[in-house]
Amino acid sequence: MTLPGDLSQEARIKRMIRVDHAGEYGAKRIYAGQLAVLGKSPCATVLQDMASQEQTHLDTFSDLMVKRRVRPTLLMPLWHIAGYALGAATALLGEKAAMACTAAVESVIDEHYAAQEKQLGDKEAELKAVIGQFRADEREHYDTALAHDAKSAPLYDILTTLIVYQTKLAIWLSTRM
């Protein structure tokens, strides 16, 4: 049952694609900032591998935007700067803080993609499969961050709490703007 003001299925799908595109773009920018600082560190290869997966995700959502005629979020210029700044700032705190950033972001994205999979049900099997695969990749990034000592970062709890709330706010804003 739909109520007045409820979005159509098509509008909900467009919002999903818009926010997921923005999120993957933000992730690409976070890794760019981290690699600018840590490009010669032992964890650079790991960061580059995760960044490559994020680029694949971004390319997929970019294609979906064209196919489904979805406009990007109006906040792309902000995410361009904010993503890079977050990546560089956490990397300046060290490799463990960079990994803590990844763990924090990916924990939110895992929940976000899980909610989308549930909402899609069987009506959008292809999109649901894409989101499911990307969710698995993001969980792998989370596990990789933990394996690289993310929880040993200075002020881990405070740092990750701030990043989790920033990520949730970015999702909320990108869905609507």
Buried (B, 14 or more C-beta within 10 A) or exposed (E): EEEEEEEEEEEBBBBBBBBBBBBBBBBBBBBBBBBEBBEEBEBBEBBEBBBEBBBEBBEBBBEBBEEBEBEBBEBBEBBBEBBBEBBBBBBEBBBBBBBBBBBBBBBBBBBBBBEBBEBBEEEBEEBBEBBBBBBEBBBBBBEBBBEBBBEEBEEBEEBBEBBBEBBEEBBEBBBEE
